[in-house]
Amino acid sequence: MIEIITAENVDPAIDPGLIKVRGIGSRDLQYIRKGLRRVDVGMSYALQNIQLLNFTMTLGSMSLEVWYEKTGGTISLLHKGCRVNRTTVKCSIEDVIRSDVELIGQNLVVGTAKIGNSYTPWSENPVAFYESYVKKQAATLERVTDWKFVIENHLKRVPVIRTTDGHLLKYLQ
């Protein structure tokens, strides 16, 4: 596993459809309408290399662990089967290149310990604005103060009807 040490904001989405609603009687409302589990996570970080951007282009699948350490222990959220839905890369003067990534996952597993015993942090420094340039055809543009591009994969959650784990995604299209 690789640790992203420049992450500034990690936002696991909490879908209101996953909240259990109590019912009275032999059938509980949560069992009538379980719905599709929506496992989303967003992350903002300073770009150190293009390793995570490669997952955007190739639609590679990965597992992403987000953990919260507190005095009572650790809460681990393991997002399984994630693919990058949208990536925004931006840069401005006197700043580092930043990336906002939105991922869609298949399943979310909650634990009380970190999965890996040790993580290897990236050793590269974040890429600074002066290490980038903008080209138009063959010419390098001289008066650029900021730039931004977005890569969107337009992934669609595709569930299937099945007897076990029907609330999980079968695949991302």
C-alpha positions as CSV (number, residue, x, y, z in Angstrom):
1,M,0.0,0.0,0.0
2,I,1.1,3.5,-0.7
3,E,0.3,6.3,1.7
4,I,-0.6,9.7,0.3
5,I,1.0,12.1,2.8
6,T,-0.1,15.2,1.0
7,A,-3.9,14.5,1.4
8,E,-5.6,17.6,2.7
9,N,-9.2,16.5,2.6
10,V,-10.7,13.0,2.4
11,D,-14.5,12.9,2.3
12,P,-16.3,9.5,2.5
13,A,-19.8,10.0,1.3
14,I,-22.6,8.9,3.6
15,D,-25.7,8.1,1.6
16,P,-29.0,8.7,3.5
17,G,-30.4,5.5,1.8
18,L,-28.0,3.4,4.0
19,I,-29.5,4.7,7.3
20,K,-31.6,2.0,8.9
21,V,-35.2,2.9,9.5
22,R,-37.0,1.0,12.2
23,G,-40.4,-0.4,11.5
24,I,-43.2,-2.1,13.4
25,G,-44.5,-5.5,12.4
26,S,-43.2,-8.6,10.8
27,R,-41.5,-6.8,8.0
28,D,-39.1,-4.0,8.6
29,L,-38.8,-1.2,6.2
30,Q,-35.1,-1.6,5.9
31,Y,-35.5,-5.1,4.5
32,I,-38.2,-4.1,2.0
33,R,-36.1,-1.4,0.5
34,K,-32.4,-2.1,1.1
35,G,-31.3,-0.2,-2.0
36,L,-28.0,-0.1,-3.7
37,R,-25.0,0.6,-1.4
38,R,-23.4,3.8,-2.6
39,V,-19.7,3.7,-1.8
40,D,-18.2,7.1,-2.8
41,V,-15.1,8.8,-1.6
42,G,-13.5,12.2,-2.6
43,M,-10.0,13.3,-1.9
44,S,-8.0,16.4,-2.4
45,Y,-4.2,16.3,-2.4
46,A,-1.0,17.9,-3.7
47,L,0.2,16.1,-6.7
48,Q,3.6,14.3,-6.2
49,N,3.6,12.1,-9.3
50,I,1.1,10.8,-11.9
51,Q,0.7,7.4,-10.2
52,L,-2.9,8.0,-9.1
53,L,-3.7,9.8,-12.4
54,N,-2.8,6.6,-14.2
55,F,-5.8,4.9,-12.5
56,T,-8.0,7.6,-14.0
57,M,-6.8,6.9,-17.5
58,T,-6.7,3.1,-17.4
59,L,-9.8,2.7,-15.1
60,G,-7.8,0.4,-12.9
61,S,-9.5,-1.0,-9.8
62,M,-8.0,-0.3,-6.3
63,S,-8.9,-0.6,-2.6
64,L,-8.6,2.6,-0.6
65,E,-8.3,2.7,3.1
66,V,-9.1,5.8,5.2
67,W,-8.5,5.6,8.9
68,Y,-9.2,7.9,11.8
69,E,-7.0,7.7,14.8
70,K,-8.5,8.7,18.2
71,T,-7.6,8.0,21.8
72,G,-9.9,5.0,22.1
73,G,-8.5,3.3,19.0
74,T,-8.6,3.4,15.2
75,I,-11.6,3.4,12.8
76,S,-10.7,2.0,9.4
77,L,-12.9,2.5,6.3
78,L,-11.9,0.1,3.5
79,H,-13.4,1.1,0.2
80,K,-13.2,-2.0,-2.0
81,G,-13.3,-2.1,-5.8
82,C,-12.8,1.6,-6.4
83,R,-12.4,3.3,-9.7
84,V,-11.8,6.9,-10.4
85,N,-14.9,8.7,-11.8
86,R,-13.6,12.2,-12.0
87,T,-10.2,13.9,-11.6
88,T,-9.6,17.7,-11.6
89,V,-5.9,18.9,-11.8
90,K,-5.2,22.6,-11.2
91,C,-2.3,24.9,-10.7
92,S,-1.9,28.6,-10.0
93,I,1.1,30.9,-9.3
94,E,2.9,30.4,-6.0
95,D,1.2,27.1,-5.3
96,V,1.7,23.4,-5.9
97,I,-0.3,21.3,-8.4
98,R,-3.4,20.1,-6.7
99,S,-5.8,17.2,-7.6
100,D,-9.3,16.5,-6.6
101,V,-10.4,12.9,-7.1
102,E,-13.8,11.3,-6.9
103,L,-14.0,7.6,-6.6
104,I,-16.8,5.1,-6.8
105,G,-16.5,1.8,-5.0
106,Q,-18.2,-1.5,-4.8
107,N,-18.2,-2.2,-1.0
108,L,-17.3,-0.5,2.3
109,V,-15.9,-2.5,5.2
110,V,-15.6,-0.9,8.6
111,G,-12.8,-2.1,11.0
112,T,-11.1,-1.2,14.2
113,A,-7.5,-1.5,13.0
114,K,-5.3,-0.5,10.1
115,I,-5.1,-3.2,7.4
116,G,-1.4,-2.7,6.7
117,N,1.2,-2.9,9.4
118,S,3.4,-0.4,7.7
119,Y,2.9,2.1,4.9
120,T,5.6,3.5,2.6
121,P,5.0,7.2,2.1
122,W,5.9,8.8,-1.3
123,S,9.3,10.3,-1.1
124,E,8.8,12.9,-3.8
125,N,8.0,16.5,-3.0
126,P,4.8,18.0,-4.4
127,V,5.2,19.4,-7.9
128,A,5.4,23.2,-7.8
129,F,3.9,25.7,-10.2
130,Y,7.3,26.5,-11.8
131,E,7.9,22.9,-12.7
132,S,4.9,22.9,-15.1
133,Y,4.2,24.6,-18.4
134,V,1.4,24.9,-20.9
135,K,1.8,24.2,-24.6
136,K,-0.4,25.1,-27.5
137,Q,0.5,22.8,-30.4
138,A,4.4,23.1,-30.4
139,A,4.7,26.5,-28.8
140,T,5.1,27.0,-25.0
141,L,2.8,29.7,-23.8
142,E,4.6,32.4,-21.7
143,R,1.8,34.3,-20.0
144,V,-0.2,31.6,-18.2
145,T,-1.1,32.4,-14.6
146,D,-3.1,29.3,-13.8
147,W,-4.4,26.2,-15.6
148,K,-6.9,23.4,-14.9
149,F,-8.1,20.3,-16.6
150,V,-10.8,17.7,-15.8
151,I,-10.8,14.0,-16.8
152,E,-14.3,12.4,-16.5
153,N,-15.0,8.7,-16.9
154,H,-18.8,9.0,-16.5
155,L,-19.0,5.7,-14.6
156,K,-22.4,4.2,-14.0
157,R,-23.3,1.9,-11.1
158,V,-24.7,-1.3,-12.5
159,P,-26.4,-3.6,-9.9
160,V,-27.8,-7.0,-10.8
161,I,-30.6,-9.1,-9.3
162,R,-29.1,-11.8,-7.2
163,T,-29.8,-13.7,-4.0
164,T,-26.6,-12.9,-2.1
165,D,-25.2,-9.4,-1.7
166,G,-27.8,-7.8,-3.9
167,H,-27.1,-4.4,-2.4
168,L,-23.5,-4.4,-3.8
169,L,-22.4,-3.3,-7.3
170,K,-21.7,-6.0,-9.8
171,Y,-19.6,-3.7,-12.0
172,L,-19.0,-0.1,-13.0
173,Q,-19.7,0.7,-16.6
